[in-house]
Amino acid sequence: MIFDKQLIPKNIDDYNSLYNHSITNPEEFWSQVADSFLWKKKWSKVLKYDFSTPKFEWFVDGKLNITENCLDRYVEIHPEKTAIIFEPNYPENETIYISYKELHSKVCSFANVLKNNNIKKGDRVCIYLPMVPELAIAVLACARIGAVHSVVFAGFSSTALSARINDASCKMIITSDGSFRGNKIIDLKSIVDEALNDCDCVDSVIVLNRINSNISLNNNEKWWHEELTKVSDDCPAEIMDSEDSLFILYTSGSTGKPKGMVHSSGGYMVYSSYSFKNVFNYNDNDIYWCTADIGWITGHSYIVYGPLLNGATSIMFEGVPSYPDFGRFWQICEKHKVNQFYTAPTAIRALAKHPLDFVEKYDLSSLKVLGTVGEPINEEAWNWYNENIGKDKCPIVDTWWQTETGGIMITSLANVTKGKPTFATKPMMGIQPVLFDENGSLFNENNKNGILGIKYPWPSIARTIYGDHERYKNVYFSAYPGYYFPGDGAYRDDEGNYRITGRVDDVVIVSGHNLGTAPIEDIINMHPNVIESALVGYPHDIKGNALYAYVILKNQSKKDDIRTEINQLISKTIGPIAKPDKIQFVPGLPKTRSGKIMRRILRKIACGEKSEFGDISTLLNPEIVDEILKVFKNL
Ligand code: PRX
């Protein structure tokens, strides 16, 4: 273990005292945590910050390279330990085990390929790869030489890809000839070709042969494996300033253009590593699996950096939970004797709809800790996860955080603090959540809903939006001066546990009442004939706003009865105020690739708009927009 024992709470009393220490003496606390890492030069000051600029500097003047902390030091300690287990899309294909020594060698070799292709410290490199080990290798190789990686999820369209490449002026793109996802083969290279028609900044393209597609490459495009034959695996780590950028990762905002969140080297290293150890209670020989894609922040912090910084064994899965059948996750858990399993509520809900046989035929006794991330988890899904996967013996950590925060902010700590269904619960060490009321005033009372703010900086806070510091300031630091504003609502119970109630932009004020859409959707979803629903607000003459429900039904008969029953259910559970004015049955909902409903579009349709939906190319199912509009027209 890299951290001093004193820094790892073992029980609730330890947590309380360590948490108090972390917020009363934050600089001393973070300095103790940061002492656990390899620094080329120690920092002169732990923190300099100014919320008004806004500017945050952690471990000022410190010099380091994050890959020495992920790799070199473990090559000394346990060279043969498996760093990455690669589980391919097709279960019959061979699992690949990559030791720390091998990973170090592969990262250094590929770092030399980058150098050979004229990539230098500070250059931006776009990585558009499926979930294969080379994705992690490319990320770490960039970090090795101080290039700034910008990973774009390999499910994004060419338009979304070119927008991201251009926004960061990437000099290189790393991709593959294709990818395997479930029973589909995706031709990634032609998506890249299309994107590159609009990108003048890209000088070179490195292509991994993943699917043996026999394509021939264009000028200035090179095969990954051929480039490797020209280099050695000796690549000294570039010395980075603690505040030098490590990566850019795009996240969508409430307006169309994505925001390139910029993360630093030193602060991100310290926080992603420390949070990983504590949240998941990772112990030396555990096998840890996060099912996210490295295209998202969860994959950056909790598949690559957090686990490797702790010398852990981290599983990378290329496929999808439904292929070859709905038992794939559990088959992998059994096969690798997974100890910590971290996934999204969307996946849990999707799997819970299928017979339990898919779970029960596998031995899940190795599981010790379960986690969720990305959205609120409803009680039904929580119970299913707890009973059927955790067998009522695994703590569930419901981790609230964001692309912008770099690491987990509010969560229970497995086996240390208590979880509570549907609550993310307590702040991580060093994190100071606060609640504001609708007038923007801070309040300390419990058992009350409010708008979440964070009072004090933490090491992995994003430092800016690439190329648009003004937007960074406006979006995150203007609503409540002196605080970070994440855009979420939260409820605090009388034990100080936080429940995230959803985006504050999903809150609709109906007749002067604040109504969170998520809890109402949960109720609609309880109707036995409902598959899923989404609720948005639309302007109403008398009430100010009214609610519009889009509902997917299992079977289409007796629609009027179902409307009445949904209204009765809501009236009974929340009150008549929460009844939607309109309930529209639809064949599907517009969703992002990470499974989030694109409410922006539903809001526009509810307001009567028929076009001008902004960029919908990043949707998983863009065709659904027209289908919903058709239903709307026929009403
Ligand atoms: O609304 C919160 C929700 O996801 C948002 C952040 O999304 P993204 O940057 O894509 O990062 C997702 C992975 C960290 C938050 O503002 N969210 C995230 N985790 C939770 C959550 N909502 C409720 N409970 C969570 N555990």
Boltz pocket constraint, residues with backbone or C-beta under 6 A from the ligand:
constraints:
  - pocket:
      binder: B
      contacts: [[A, 251], [A, 297], [A, 298], [A, 372], [A, 373], [A, 374], [A, 375], [A, 376], [A, 377], [A, 398], [A, 399], [A, 400], [A, 401], [A, 402], [A, 403], [A, 404], [A, 410], [A, 424], [A, 486], [A, 487], [A, 488], [A, 500], [A, 502], [A, 503]]
      max_distance: 6.0
